[in-house]
Amino acid sequence: MSPEQGALQLAMSTAHDAGEALPRIRTRTLVVHGVDDGVTDVRNASILRDHIGDADPLLLAGARHAYPFERPDANAMIAAFLAG
């Protein structure tokens, strides 16, 4: 990703706020977040969990924003959540 693309993505994610819609989510939700994510602060996972009625957090130690590559074992955890 070029520096320009990175700056644009950061600006878009900073300006985006879906907080008002979160309480309307009525389905069981898994909030997956890398603990070492440098793009989105890990505290965002708690915000999502607190505002979605039936949300379970999955915080992945040693993972950043690209957790599927950094923690491939997360796929099994996500699959178990979906199956359960």
SULMOKA-V892046 format. One line per field, one symbol per residue. ss: DSSP state (@ for helix, = for strand, . for the rest). psi: psi as a letter, one per 20 degrees, with the letter a starting at -180 (. if undefined). burial: # if it has 16 or more other C-alpha atoms within 10 Angstrom, else .. A space follows every 50 residues. Layout:
ss->???
psi->???
burial->???
//
This chain:
ss->..@@@@@@@@@@@@@...@@@@......======........@@@@@@@@ @...======......@@@@...@@@@@@@@@@.
psi->prhggghggggghhhpojhhigiiojqpppoppphkpigpphihghgggh ipgmppqnpoqjqchlhhhhmhihghggggghh.
burial->............................#########..#.#..##.##. ###.##.###..###.#......#..........
//
